[in-house]
Amino acid sequence: MAVGIAVTAALLYALYGLAAADFVGRPEVDAYVEQMVQQGFARADLVKLFKDAEHKQSIIDAISRPAEKVKPWSEYRDVFVTDARVAEGVQFWRDNAAALARAQQEYSVPPEIVVAIIGVETRYGRNAGAYRVIDALSTLAFDYPSRSDFFRNELTQFLLMTREEGLDPRSLTGSYAGAMGYGQFMPSSFRNWAVDFDGDGKRNIWSDPEDAIGSVANYFRQHGWVADGQVVEPAAVKSEQGVTMANESLSLQYTVGQLRALGVAVEGVSDAAEAGLYRMDGSNGIEYWVGLHNFYVITRYNHSSMYALAVHQLGQAIAGRATELAMADSESPRGNVDGARDAVPGAPVTQ
């Protein structure tokens, strides 16, 4: 191992010189290169790749202040659950109705959840990130000590992914954390759960919304989404013990019956249902929410109760608007002539 690392370092210096790039010649990078050589990568290719990779201080700055940690729920919600994002979600549903319907049939995940995830993550593909993934993951793997193990693993997953998919690792862009495509999959998530939903032989979550839709739906199915299951319900807390229990964990540590016995009032949910209690700083004061199984599943996508609630509320707003348009279409005197411009195929119609 030591000889291999020394060879790598010598090759780096000989080819490029210490100042040629941000990661060249660093012992931890040399050691990582050697590890990847053991997985079948060519040393010269890795040397060239890390010569091309760039440290980005803006990435370190961004990951140090995620929105979930600096915004209260009232402000966080206002970022994601907006009239514009709802309207854009309805349009995305309309444009991709067939793929969303097929995803629901195959994975039992409703369209509004898939659309809301993509809406929160990238505003329906508009803001998928402009950082090169190799720069983001290299910066975080080698220059962000508190989570270097996690990002080093994602860097490994990224290199394996690009080799498997026949992609140039320099060409792919994503978020400051290395998340990619419409649904912002990390490389490990891509390898595990991305699907070729349109059958063209490629898993393209960057520019193919059909693959992105199928991949998000598959992720939710694999993480235990229950068809027609409840997500979250508003609650009232009538005891000090209930107040102190809120936000203990994203895990569902209680049953609804246990919460009720501790002074939490919630309607329309079985006593036997597993649940967690969450407190949010709303625009009109403190809000309490009882999260259920599907709420927990959303937090597997992003480990934040505010994220899960924003996805749920955006999805409900999109579904509500889609239903209004579908009803208007069904009631139009001219039938589909007037309504077809706005109606969303497959949206539920309630009478």
FIFIFI-16536 format. One record per residue: residue in one letter; x, y, z of N, C-alpha, C, O in turn. Coordinates in steps of 0.02 Angstrom, whole numbers, padded with zeros to 5 digits, always signed. Layout:
// FIFIFI-16536
AXYZXYZXYZXYZ
...
END
This chain:
// FIFIFI-16536
M+00042-00061+00000+00000+00000+00000+00043+00063+00000+00031+00109-00039
A+00095+00066+00044+00137+00125+00049+00173+00138-00017+00180+00195-00038
V+00197+00083-00049+00231+00091-00113+00184+00119-00165+00203+00163-00204
G+00122+00093-00166+00074+00117-00215+00058+00191-00205+00052+00228-00254
I+00051+00212-00142+00037+00283-00128+00096+00325-00151+00086+00379-00180
A+00157+00302-00138+00215+00340-00158+00218+00347-00234+00235+00401-00260
V+00202+00293-00269+00201+00295-00342+00150+00346-00366+00163+00385-00412
T+00090+00345-00334+00038+00393-00353+00062+00464-00343+00054+00506-00387
A+00092+00477-00285+00115+00545-00270+00168+00567-00320+00166+00623-00345
A+00215+00522-00336+00267+00539-00384+00237+00554-00452+00259+00600-00487
L+00187+00515-00472+00155+00526-00536+00120+00593-00538+00123+00629-00588
L+00086+00610-00482+00052+00675-00478+00102+00732-00486+00091+00778-00526
Y+00157+00729-00449+00207+00783-00453+00238+00786-00521+00248+00841-00549
A+00255+00728-00550+00288+00727-00615+00244+00755-00669+00267+00791-00713
L+00179+00738-00666+00135+00759-00720+00113+00832-00712+00109+00868-00762
Y+00100+00854-00651+00065+00918-00643+00098+00967-00596+00087+01027-00602
G+00137+00944-00548+00165+00989-00500+00116+01004-00444+00056+00999-00454
L+00141+01020-00385+00099+01028-00327+00047+01081-00335-00010+01073-00311
A+00063+01137-00367+00017+01193-00371-00032+01187-00428-00073+01232-00438
A-00029+01134-00466-00070+01130-00526-00144+01121-00511-00186+01139-00553
A-00161+01094-00453-00232+01083-00439-00241+01080-00364-00193+01073-00326
D-00304+01084-00342-00320+01089-00271-00311+01023-00234-00303+01023-00173
F-00312+00966-00268-00309+00902-00234-00245+00862-00250-00235+00808-00223
V-00204+00888-00293-00144+00852-00314-00093+00851-00258-00080+00903-00226
G-00064+00793-00246-00008+00787-00200-00027+00782-00127+00017+00778-00084
R-00091+00784-00111-00112+00780-00041-00113+00707-00019-00139+00664-00054
P-00084+00691+00039-00079+00620+00060-00146+00584+00062-00150+00526+00043
E-00198+00619+00087-00263+00585+00092-00293+00571+00023-00327+00521+00014
V-00279+00614-00025-00303+00603-00093-00262+00546-00125-00290+00503-00159
D-00197+00547-00113-00155+00492-00139-00179+00424-00113-00184+00376-00150
A-00194+00422-00048-00218+00359-00018-00285+00338-00048-00296+00279-00060
Y-00328+00387-00059-00393+00371-00089-00385+00345-00161-00418+00297-00181
V-00341+00376-00198-00328+00353-00266-00305+00280-00265-00327+00239-00306
E-00262+00264-00218-00238+00195-00214-00296+00147-00198-00299+00092-00226
Q-00341+00168-00154-00399+00126-00139-00441+00113-00201-00464+00057-00212
M-00450+00164-00242-00491+00156-00302-00455+00116-00356-00487+00082-00396
V-00389+00119-00356-00351+00075-00402-00366+00002-00385-00370-00040-00430
Q-00374-00013-00321-00390-00081-00300-00459-00102-00323-00475-00162-00324
Q-00501-00054-00343-00567-00070-00369-00569-00069-00445-00622-00069-00476
G-00510-00069-00475-00506-00077-00547-00500-00014-00588-00503-00016-00649
F-00492+00043-00555-00483+00106-00591-00409+00114-00610-00365+00093-00574
A-00397+00146-00667-00329+00159-00688-00301+00218-00649-00332+00271-00644
R-00241+00209-00621-00211+00262-00580-00204+00327-00620-00219+00381-00594
A-00181+00322-00681-00170+00383-00721-00235+00420-00733-00236+00482-00733
D-00290+00383-00742-00355+00416-00753-00377+00453-00690-00403+00509-00694
L-00367+00422-00632-00386+00455-00569-00342+00516-00556-00367+00567-00533
V-00278+00510-00569-00233+00566-00560-00256+00626-00603-00260+00682-00579
K-00272+00611-00665-00296+00665-00709-00362+00694-00684-00372+00754-00687
L-00407+00651-00660-00471+00675-00636-00463+00721-00576-00494+00774-00574
F-00420+00702-00528-00412+00745-00469-00370+00806-00485-00373+00856-00448
K-00331+00803-00537-00297+00864-00560-00349+00914-00586-00342+00974-00576
D-00401+00888-00619-00453+00932-00647-00503+00956-00595-00534+01008-00604
A-00510+00918-00540-00559+00937-00488-00537+01000-00452-00477+01012-00443
E-00586+01041-00431-00571+01104-00399-00605+01109-00330-00663+01090-00323
H-00568+01133-00281-00597+01150-00216-00642+01210-00224-00624+01259-00258
K-00702+01207-00194-00750+01263-00197-00768+01285-00127-00804+01250-00092
Q-00742+01343-00106-00758+01368-00039-00833+01382-00033-00861+01376+00022
S-00865+01401-00087-00937+01415-00085-00977+01353-00065-01031+01359-00036
I-00951+01294-00080-00984+01232-00060-00980+01224+00016-01029+01206+00048
I-00921+01235+00044-00913+01231+00117-00959+01281+00151-00990+01265+00201
D-00963+01341+00124-01006+01393+00154-01079+01372+00151-01116+01381+00199
A-01100+01345+00094-01171+01327+00085-01192+01269+00129-01246+01271+00159
I-01150+01219+00134-01170+01160+00173-01169+01174+00248-01198+01137+00287
S-01136+01227+00267-01133+01245+00338-01195+01282+00362-01203+01293+00422
R-01239+01301+00316-01300+01338+00336-01360+01315+00295-01389+01356+00259
P-01381+01251+00300-01441+01228+00265-01503+01264+00290-01505+01286+00348
A-01554+01269+00246-01614+01307+00263-01650+01280+00324-01680+01317+00362
E-01648+01213+00333-01684+01183+00389-01657+01207+00456-01693+01206+00506
K-01593+01228+00458-01563+01247+00521-01568+01322+00536-01560+01342+00593
V-01580+01362+00485-01579+01434+00496-01647+01467+00488-01655+01525+00506
K-01696+01432+00461-01763+01460+00451-01814+01427+00497-01813+01366+00505
P-01859+01467+00527-01916+01436+00561-01965+01409+00509-01960+01426+00450
W-02011+01366+00531-02059+01335+00486-02097+01387+00445-02108+01376+00385
S-02117+01442+00475-02156+01492+00438-02118+01517+00377-02148+01527+00324
E-02053+01529+00384-02014+01553+00327-01996+01496+00280-01996+01504+00219
Y-01981+01438+00308-01965+01380+00267-02023+01361+00221-02014+01348+00162
R-02084+01361+00249-02143+01345+00210-02153+01395+00154-02171+01376+00098
D-02141+01458+00168-02152+01510+00118-02104+01505+00059-02117+01533+00006
V-02049+01469+00068-02003+01457+00012-02032+01406-00036-02025+01413-00097
F-02064+01354-00009-02082+01296-00050-02157+01290-00067-02174+01264-00120
V-02200+01314-00024-02272+01307-00036-02298+01375-00057-02325+01413-00017
T-02291+01389-00121-02310+01454-00149-02358+01443-00208-02360+01389-00237
D-02395+01495-00224-02440+01491-00281-02403+01474-00345-02426+01434-00386
A-02344+01503-00353-02305+01490-00415-02283+01418-00418-02287+01386-00470
R-02259+01391-00361-02235+01322-00362-02293+01273-00370-02284+01220-00399
V-02352+01291-00345-02411+01249-00355-02430+01249-00429-02442+01196-00458
A-02432+01308-00459-02451+01313-00530-02400+01276-00574-02419+01241-00621
E-02336+01283-00558-02285+01247-00596-02291+01172-00586-02278+01133-00632
G-02312+01151-00526-02321+01080-00513-02379+01052-00553-02374+00996-00579
V-02433+01090-00558-02490+01068-00599-02468+01061-00672-02486+01013-00706
Q-02427+01108-00695-02403+01104-00764-02357+01044-00774-02362+01010-00825
F-02314+01031-00725-02270+00973-00730-02311+00909-00731-02295+00862-00768
W-02363+00906-00690-02408+00848-00690-02441+00840-00758-02444+00785-00786
R-02465+00896-00785-02498+00893-00850-02450+00869-00904-02468+00828-00946
D-02388+00895-00903-02339+00877-00954-02316+00805-00949-02294+00775-00998
N-02321+00776-00889-02294+00709-00878-02347+00661-00850-02331+00615-00812
A-02409+00673-00869-02464+00636-00839-02459+00560-00850-02472+00521-00805
A-02439+00540-00910-02435+00468-00924-02382+00434-00881-02394+00381-00853
A-02324+00466-00874-02270+00437-00833-02290+00435-00760-02275+00386-00725
L-02323+00487-00736-02344+00489-00666-02397+00436-00652-02396+00404-00599
A-02443+00427-00699-02495+00375-00690-02464+00305-00690-02484+00262-00650
R-02416+00294-00733-02383+00229-00736-02342+00217-00673-02339+00161-00647
A-02309+00270-00648-02271+00264-00586-02316+00246-00527-02298+00205-00485
Q-02375+00276-00525-02422+00259-00472-02445+00186-00478-02451+00151-00428
Q-02457+00164-00539-02478+00095-00550-02423+00045-00530-02438-00006-00499
E-02361+00061-00546-02307+00014-00534-02279+00017-00463-02257-00033-00435
Y-02280+00078-00434-02247+00087-00369-02295+00107-00313-02274+00112-00255
S-02358+00119-00329-02409+00137-00279-02395+00203-00244-02414+00212-00186
V-02361+00248-00278-02346+00314-00250-02386+00366-00289-02381+00368-00351
P-02427+00407-00256-02471+00452-00292-02433+00507-00329-02379+00528-00307
P-02459+00531-00385-02425+00582-00424-02406+00644-00384-02352+00672-00394
E-02451+00666-00339-02436+00729-00304-02375+00725-00260-02341+00775-00249
I-02359+00665-00235-02298+00658-00194-02237+00662-00238-02189+00697-00222
V-02237+00627-00294-02180+00629-00340-02170+00700-00366-02114+00724-00368
V-02224+00733-00386-02219+00801-00412-02194+00848-00358-02152+00891-00372
A-02218+00841-00297-02197+00885-00243-02123+00876-00226-02088+00925-00214
I-02100+00814-00226-02028+00802-00214-01987+00839-00266-01939+00874-00248
I-02004+00830-00328-01966+00862-00382-01974+00939-00378-01927+00976-00394
G-02033+00961-00356-02044+01033-00349-02002+01063-00293-01974+01117-00302
V-01998+01030-00237-01958+01055-00181-01884+01049-00198-01845+01095-00183
E-01864+00995-00227-01793+00983-00239-01763+01030-00292-01710+01059-00282
T-01798+01038-00348-01767+01074-00404-01815+01121-00441-01799+01145-00495
R-01873+01134-00411-01924+01173-00445-01938+01144-00515-01937+01179-00566
Y-01949+01079-00515-01968+01041-00575-01913+01042-00628-01926+01047-00688
G-01852+01037-00603-01794+01032-00648-01762+01098-00665-01710+01100-00697
R-01791+01154-00643-01763+01219-00660-01699+01234-00622-01654+01266-00649
N-01694+01210-00560-01637+01226-00517-01603+01162-00493-01604+01147-00433
A-01574+01125-00538-01545+01061-00520-01472+01066-00498-01441+01015-00482
G-01445+01126-00496-01376+01136-00473-01327+01145-00530-01333+01113-00582
A-01279+01189-00519-01231+01205-00571-01159+01186-00553-01113+01198-00592
Y-01150+01156-00494-01083+01133-00476-01067+01068-00513-01110+01025-00521
R-01005+01062-00534-00983+00996-00558-00984+00948-00498-00959+00965-00445
V-01013+00889-00508-01018+00842-00452-00949+00822-00428-00939+00812-00368
I-00901+00815-00472-00834+00796-00451-00804+00849-00407-00767+00832-00360
D-00817+00913-00420-00792+00967-00376-00826+00965-00308-00794+00971-00257
A-00892+00957-00309-00930+00957-00246-00908+00899-00201-00893+00910-00143
L-00906+00839-00229-00890+00781-00187-00817+00780-00166-00802+00758-00111
S-00772+00803-00209-00702+00807-00189-00692+00858-00134-00656+00845-00086
T-00723+00916-00141-00718+00967-00089-00742+00941-00022-00709+00950+00029
L-00800+00908-00022-00829+00885+00041-00795+00822+00067-00792+00812+00128
A-00769+00781+00023-00734+00721+00045-00667+00737+00078-00647+00702+00125
F-00633+00788+00055-00566+00802+00079-00558+00867+00118-00507+00877+00150
D-00609+00910+00116-00602+00975+00149-00661+00992+00196-00669+01050+00215
Y-00700+00942+00214-00756+00952+00261-00753+00896+00313-00791+00848+00309
P-00708+00903+00361-00692+00847+00406-00751+00817+00443-00753+00757+00454
S-00800+00858+00461-00855+00832+00502-00897+00779+00466-00929+00739+00499
R-00896+00779+00400-00934+00729+00363-00893+00698+00306-00920+00676+00255
S-00828+00697+00316-00785+00673+00262-00797+00600+00245-00794+00581+00187
D-00812+00559+00296-00824+00488+00282-00884+00479+00237-00883+00440+00189
F-00938+00515+00252-00998+00510+00211-00984+00531+00139-01002+00496+00092
F-00950+00587+00131-00941+00612+00062-00886+00574+00025-00887+00572-00036
R-00840+00544+00061-00791+00501+00028-00826+00440-00001-00811+00417-00056
N-00873+00413+00038-00912+00357+00012-00953+00378-00049-00957+00341-00097
E-00983+00438-00046-01022+00461-00104-00977+00473-00164-00998+00462-00221
L-00916+00497-00152-00868+00504-00207-00853+00437-00239-00850+00430-00300
T-00843+00387-00197-00833+00319-00223-00893+00295-00263-00886+00268-00318
Q-00952+00306-00235-01013+00286-00271-01019+00323-00338-01042+00295-00387
F-00999+00386-00338-01001+00426-00399-00954+00397-00452-00974+00391-00511
L-00894+00381-00433-00847+00353-00481-00870+00285-00507-00864+00271-00567
L-00897+00244-00463-00926+00180-00485-00985+00192-00531-00992+00157-00582
M-01028+00239-00514-01087+00254-00554-01067+00276-00625-01096+00253-00674
T-01019+00322-00629-01000+00347-00696-00968+00291-00737-00977+00289-00798
R-00932+00247-00704-00903+00190-00742-00958+00144-00766-00957+00122-00823
E-01005+00129-00723-01060+00083-00741-01104+00112-00796-01127+00076-00840
E-01117+00177-00792-01163+00209-00839-01128+00235-00902-01161+00259-00948
G-01062+00231-00905-01025+00255-00962-01027+00331-00968-01032+00357-01023
L-01021+00366-00911-01026+00439-00909-00958+00469-00892-00919+00439-00856
D-00946+00529-00917-00885+00566-00900-00896+00600-00832-00941+00641-00827
P-00858+00583-00781-00869+00613-00715-00860+00689-00714-00884+00722-00668
R-00826+00717-00764-00818+00789-00767-00879+00825-00794-00886+00886-00785
S-00923+00788-00826-00978+00820-00863-01041+00829-00822-01085+00867-00842
L-01047+00795-00765-01109+00794-00728-01112+00851-00677-01063+00864-00642
T-01169+00883-00673-01178+00939-00627-01233+00922-00576-01275+00878-00587
G-01231+00958-00520-01280+00948-00468-01276+01001-00415-01251+01056-00428
S-01300+00986-00356-01302+01034-00301-01234+01040-00267-01187+01005-00284
Y-01230+01085-00219-01168+01093-00181-01150+01031-00141-01093+01022-00122
A-01199+00987-00129-01187+00925-00092-01175+00866-00139-01165+00810-00115
G-01176+00876-00204-01166+00822-00252-01230+00785-00271-01226+00732-00301
A-01288+00814-00254-01352+00783-00272-01368+00801-00345-01352+00855-00368
M-01401+00754-00380-01404+00759-00452-01476+00753-00479-01517+00718-00451
G-01489+00788-00533-01549+00779-00572-01611+00809-00543-01609+00844-00492
Y-01668+00794-00575-01733+00821-00555-01746+00808-00481-01769+00852-00445
G-01732+00747-00458-01748+00728-00390-01689+00732-00342-01696+00712-00284
Q-01632+00758-00366-01573+00768-00324-01551+00704-00288-01546+00701-00227
F-01539+00653-00327-01513+00590-00301-01438+00597-00286-01400+00621-00328
M-01417+00574-00227-01346+00565-00215-01323+00504-00255-01364+00462-00274
P-01257+00498-00269-01234+00441-00310-01254+00373-00282-01272+00328-00320
S-01252+00364-00215-01272+00300-00187-01346+00287-00200-01365+00230-00214
S-01387+00339-00195-01459+00330-00210-01469+00314-00283-01512+00272-00300
F-01432+00346-00326-01437+00331-00398-01423+00257-00410-01461+00222-00444
R-01368+00233-00382-01349+00163-00395-01401+00114-00367-01412+00061-00396
N-01432+00133-00312-01480+00087-00280-01550+00092-00308-01585+00041-00313
W-01573+00153-00327-01644+00162-00339-01663+00197-00404-01722+00199-00422
A-01615+00225-00441-01632+00255-00505-01653+00200-00554-01626+00145-00553
V-01702+00216-00597-01728+00167-00645-01730+00196-00715-01735+00257-00724
D-01725+00152-00763-01734+00171-00834-01809+00164-00849-01831+00113-00874
F-01847+00216-00832-01919+00211-00835-01947+00215-00905-02003+00192-00918
D-01909+00243-00952-01934+00247-01020-01905+00193-01065-01921+00191-01125
G-01863+00149-01038-01840+00091-01075-01791+00105-01131-01786+00066-01178
D-01754+00162-01126-01707+00177-01180-01637+00152-01165-01590+00167-01203
G-01629+00114-01111-01565+00085-01095-01520+00129-01052-01464+00109-01037
K-01545+00187-01032-01505+00233-00990-01547+00257-00932-01607+00268-00938
R-01514+00266-00875-01547+00296-00817-01527+00370-00816-01475+00388-00789
N-01569+00410-00845-01552+00481-00854-01598+00524-00811-01654+00541-00832
I-01575+00541-00752-01615+00583-00707-01600+00657-00715-01629+00699-00680
W-01554+00674-00761-01534+00744-00771-01579+00779-00821-01599+00837-00811
S-01596+00746-00875-01635+00780-00928-01695+00740-00952-01729+00761-00998
D-01708+00683-00921-01765+00641-00940-01815+00639-00882-01805+00601-00834
P-01869+00679-00884-01916+00679-00828-01949+00612-00816-01969+00598-00760
E-01955+00571-00868-01987+00506-00858-01944+00461-00814-01969+00429-00768
D-01879+00460-00827-01834+00422-00783-01833+00451-00713-01832+00414-00664
A-01835+00516-00708-01835+00549-00642-01898+00530-00602-01893+00515-00543
I-01955+00531-00635-02018+00514-00602-02017+00442-00577-02033+00428-00520
G-01997+00396-00621-01994+00327-00601-01944+00315-00545-01956+00273-00501
S-01889+00352-00545-01837+00343-00494-01861+00367-00426-01850+00334-00376
V-01894+00425-00424-01921+00451-00361-01974+00403-00334-01974+00387-00274
A-02019+00380-00377-02071+00334-00355-02041+00269-00330-02064+00242-00279
N-01990+00243-00364-01958+00182-00341-01924+00192-00274-01927+00148-00231
Y-01893+00249-00264-01862+00264-00199-01914+00260-00143-01901+00230-00091
F-01971+00289-00154-02023+00289-00102-02050+00218-00090-02061+00198-00033
R-02059+00181-00143-02083+00112-00134-02032+00072-00094-02051+00035-00048
Q-01969+00078-00111-01917+00039-00077-01908+00060-00004-01882+00022+00036
H-01930+00120+00012-01925+00144+00082-01991+00136+00120-01998+00162+00175
G-02038+00100+00090-02096+00078+00128-02159+00119+00122-02203+00115+00165
W-02165+00159+00069-02226+00199+00060-02287+00153+00059-02286+00101+00025
V-02339+00172+00095-02401+00133+00097-02454+00168+00056-02473+00225+00071
A-02479+00134+00005-02531+00164-00038-02592+00183+00004-02616+00144+00045
D-02616+00244-00008-02675+00271+00026-02665+00279+00101-02714+00289+00137
G-02604+00276+00125-02590+00286+00196-02589+00359+00214-02574+00402+00172
Q-02606+00374+00277-02603+00443+00300-02530+00465+00307-02485+00425+00316
V-02521+00530+00303-02454+00559+00307-02445+00596+00373-02401+00579+00413
V-02485+00647+00385-02477+00689+00444-02544+00723+00460-02582+00737+00414
E-02557+00734+00523-02619+00766+00544-02605+00821+00595-02560+00813+00636
P-02643+00876+00594-02633+00928+00644-02655+00903+00713-02699+00860+00718
A-02624+00930+00764-02638+00907+00832-02640+00966+00880-02615+01021+00864
A-02670+00955+00937-02669+01002+00993-02636+00967+01052-02651+00909+01066
V-02593+01002+01086-02557+00974+01143-02584+01006+01207-02582+01067+01215
K-02608+00964+01252-02643+00989+01311-02605+00973+01376-02634+00978+01430
S-02542+00954+01371-02504+00938+01431-02432+00960+01422-02407+00964+01367
E-02400+00974+01479-02329+00993+01476-02287+00936+01450-02238+00947+01415
Q-02305+00874+01468-02268+00817+01444-02271+00811+01368-02222+00795+01336
G-02330+00826+01340-02336+00826+01268-02292+00878+01236-02262+00865+01183
V-02288+00936+01267-02246+00990+01240-02173+00967+01237-02139+00977+01187
T-02150+00937+01291-02079+00917+01294-02063+00858+01249-02005+00847+01231
M-02114+00819+01230-02103+00761+01186-02092+00781+01113-02061+00743+01075
A-02116+00839+01094-02114+00858+01023-02042+00863+00998-01997+00885+01033
N-02032+00841+00936-01967+00845+00902-01913+00803+00935-01854+00818+00928
E-01933+00751+00972-01883+00707+01002-01842+00670+00949-01782+00661+00957
S-01876+00649+00896-01843+00608+00847-01885+00606+00783-01946+00616+00785
L-01852+00593+00727-01890+00580+00666-01922+00511+00666-01969+00498+00630
S-01895+00467+00707-01924+00400+00713-01993+00403+00746-02007+00448+00785
L-02035+00355+00729-02102+00352+00758-02098+00311+00823-02101+00250+00822
Q-02091+00346+00878-02076+00314+00942-02138+00297+00983-02132+00265+01036
Y-02196+00318+00961-02257+00308+00999-02312+00279+00955-02304+00275+00894
T-02366+00259+00986-02428+00248+00949-02472+00309+00960-02461+00348+01007
V-02520+00318+00916-02566+00374+00925-02602+00368+00992-02615+00419+01024
G-02619+00307+01012-02651+00297+01076-02608+00321+01134-02634+00351+01181
Q-02544+00308+01131-02499+00332+01183-02495+00408+01183-02494+00439+01237
L-02493+00438+01124-02492+00511+01121-02556+00540+01151-02554+00589+01189
R-02612+00510+01136-02675+00534+01164-02675+00529+01240-02699+00574+01275
A-02648+00475+01265-02646+00467+01338-02601+00518+01371-02607+00531+01431
L-02555+00547+01332-02509+00597+01359-02531+00668+01344-02493+00716+01352
G-02594+00675+01322-02622+00741+01313-02618+00770+01244-02623+00831+01235
V-02608+00729+01194-02606+00752+01124-02672+00735+01091-02692+00677+01088
A-02706+00785+01067-02771+00775+01034-02761+00775+00958-02734+00824+00930
V-02781+00722+00925-02777+00717+00853-02837+00677+00829-02856+00628+00861
E-02866+00697+00773-02926+00666+00748-02912+00624+00686-02865+00637+00649
G-02955+00573+00677-02954+00535+00615-02898+00486+00607-02882+00465+00551
V-02866+00466+00663-02810+00420+00659-02822+00364+00710-02843+00377+00766
S-02807+00303+00691-02816+00245+00735-02767+00249+00794-02710+00272+00786
D-02789+00227+00852-02746+00223+00911-02684+00180+00899-02631+00192+00928
A-02691+00130+00855-02636+00083+00845-02581+00110+00798-02527+00081+00795
A-02595+00164+00763-02547+00189+00714-02483+00214+00748-02486+00248+00799
E-02426+00196+00720-02362+00222+00745-02356+00296+00726-02378+00317+00672
A-02327+00336+00772-02329+00408+00761-02271+00442+00796-02240+00415+00842
G-02258+00504+00774-02212+00549+00807-02245+00617+00813-02291+00632+00775
L-02223+00658+00860-02252+00724+00872-02201+00777+00854-02143+00774+00875
Y-02223+00826+00815-02178+00878+00790-02207+00947+00803-02266+00959+00793
R-02164+00991+00826-02182+01061+00840-02151+01106+00787-02092+01100+00771
M-02192+01151+00759-02168+01197+00708-02185+01269+00730-02237+01282+00759
D-02139+01315+00714-02151+01386+00728-02187+01415+00668-02156+01439+00620
G-02254+01414+00670-02294+01438+00614-02303+01513+00613-02285+01547+00661
S-02331+01538+00560-02341+01610+00553-02392+01637+00602-02392+01697+00617
N-02436+01593+00628-02486+01614+00677-02473+01584+00746-02518+01579+00788
G-02411+01564+00758-02394+01535+00823-02371+01463+00816-02362+01438+00761
I-02363+01430+00873-02340+01360+00874-02392+01314+00844-02451+01318+00859
E-02369+01269+00800-02410+01217+00772-02384+01149+00794-02324+01138+00801
Y-02431+01102+00806-02412+01033+00822-02440+00987+00768-02496+00996+00744
W-02399+00939+00749-02418+00891+00697-02401+00821+00720-02348+00809+00749
V-02445+00774+00706-02432+00704+00718-02412+00672+00652-02453+00666+00606
G-02349+00652+00647-02325+00619+00587-02336+00544+00590-02325+00513+00642
L-02357+00516+00534-02373+00444+00530-02323+00409+00484-02273+00438+00464
H-02338+00347+00467-02288+00306+00432-02263+00340+00368-02203+00344+00357
N-02308+00364+00326-02286+00394+00262-02248+00460+00273-02207+00478+00231
F-02262+00494+00328-02222+00553+00346-02149+00532+00358-02102+00563+00334
Y-02142+00478+00396-02074+00452+00408-02040+00432+00343-01980+00444+00335
V-02078+00403+00297-02048+00384+00233-02022+00445+00196-01968+00443+00166
I-02059+00501+00197-02034+00562+00165-01968+00584+00197-01924+00609+00162
T-01962+00577+00263-01900+00598+00295-01841+00553+00277-01784+00571+00291
R-01853+00496+00246-01797+00455+00221-01766+00488+00160-01708+00476+00144
Y-01804+00530+00126-01778+00566+00067-01735+00625+00089-01683+00639+00059
N-01757+00658+00142-01719+00713+00172-01736+00712+00247-01794+00715+00265
H-01686+00707+00289-01697+00695+00360-01717+00759+00396-01679+00786+00436
S-01776+00783+00381-01801+00845+00411-01877+00842+00415-01910+00826+00365
S-01905+00856+00474-01977+00857+00480-02007+00916+00442-02063+00910+00415
M-01972+00972+00439-01997+01028+00400-02000+01011+00326-02047+01029+00291
Y-01949+00977+00301-01949+00955+00232-02009+00910+00218-02044+00920+00169
A-02020+00861+00261-02076+00814+00250-02143+00851+00250-02186+00835+00209
L-02151+00898+00295-02215+00935+00298-02223+00980+00237-02278+00987+00211
A-02168+01010+00214-02172+01052+00154-02190+01010+00093-02231+01031+00052
V-02160+00951+00086-02176+00907+00030-02250+00888+00033-02285+00890-00018
H-02274+00869+00091-02344+00849+00098-02390+00907+00080-02438+00898+00042
Q-02378+00966+00107-02422+01022+00095-02419+01046+00023-02470+01065-00005
L-02361+01046-00007-02356+01063-00078-02394+01012-00119-02431+01031-00165
G-02385+00948-00105-02420+00896-00142-02496+00903-00136-02532+00895-00185
Q-02520+00917-00075-02592+00926-00065-02618+00987-00104-02672+00984-00133
A-02579+01040-00105-02600+01100-00142-02601+01087-00217-02647+01109-00251
I-02552+01051-00242-02550+01034-00313-02609+00989-00331-02643+01000-00381
A-02622+00937-00290-02678+00892-00303-02744+00929-00300-02788+00917-00341
G-02750+00976-00252-02812+01015-00247-02824+01057-00308-02879+01061-00334
R-02771+01090-00331-02778+01131-00391-02792+01088-00453-02833+01107-00495
A-02759+01031-00458-02772+00986-00514-02843+00961-00514-02875+00956-00567
T-02870+00947-00454-02939+00924-00449-02987+00979-00469-03037+00965-00503
E-02974+01041-00449-03016+01097-00469-03019+01103-00545-03073+01113-00574
L-02962+01096-00577-02960+01101-00650-02997+01042-00683-03032+01051-00733
A-02989+00982-00654-03023+00924-00681-03099+00931-00674-03136+00912-00719
M-03122+00959-00618-03194+00969-00608-03220+01022-00656-03274+01015-00683
A-03180+01075-00665-03201+01127-00712-03207+01099-00783-03252+01117-00820
D-03161+01054-00799-03164+01022-00865-03227+00979-00872-03261+00982-00923
S-03242+00940-00820-03300+00895-00824-03366+00933-00826-03416+00908-00852
E-03367+00994-00797-03428+01034-00794-03435+01085-00850-03486+01118-00857
S-03382+01090-00891-03384+01140-00944-03438+01124-00995-03444+01067-01017
P-03479+01173-01016-03531+01162-01066-03503+01136-01132-03537+01101-01169
R-03441+01154-01145-03411+01132-01208-03366+01071-01198-03327+01053-01242
G-03373+01039-01140-03335+00978-01128-03260+00991-01129-03237+01039-01098
N-03224+00950-01165-03152+00955-01165-03126+01014-01205-03066+01029-01200
V-03166+01046-01245-03142+01101-01287-03115+01157-01244-03060+01183-01257
D-03153+01178-01192-03130+01231-01148-03082+01204-01095-03029+01233-01083
G-03101+01150-01062-03064+01128-01004-02999+01094-01019-02954+01094-00976
A-02990+01066-01079-02930+01027-01093-02867+01068-01091-02813+01041-01082
R-02873+01134-01098-02814+01176-01096-02782+01174-01026-02721+01180-01020
D-02823+01164-00974-02798+01169-00906-02804+01104-00867-02766+01094-00819
A-02849+01060-00885-02861+01000-00845-02799+00955-00843-02760+00952-00891
V-02791+00920-00787-02734+00875-00778-02758+00804-00788-02798+00780-00748
P-02734+00769-00839-02755+00699-00848-02739+00658-00787-02683+00661-00760
G-02787+00619-00765-02777+00575-00708-02787+00607-00640-02784+00573-00589
A-02800+00673-00638-02813+00705-00574-02880+00682-00547-02927+00672-00585
P-02885+00673-00480-02948+00650-00452-03003+00702-00460-02990+00762-00454
V-03063+00679-00474-03121+00723-00480-03170+00703-00425-03194+00646-00424
T-03186+00749-00381-03236+00735-00328-03300+00771-00345-03299+00828-00369
Q-03356+00737-00333-03421+00765-00349-03455+00789-00285-03511+00814-00287
END
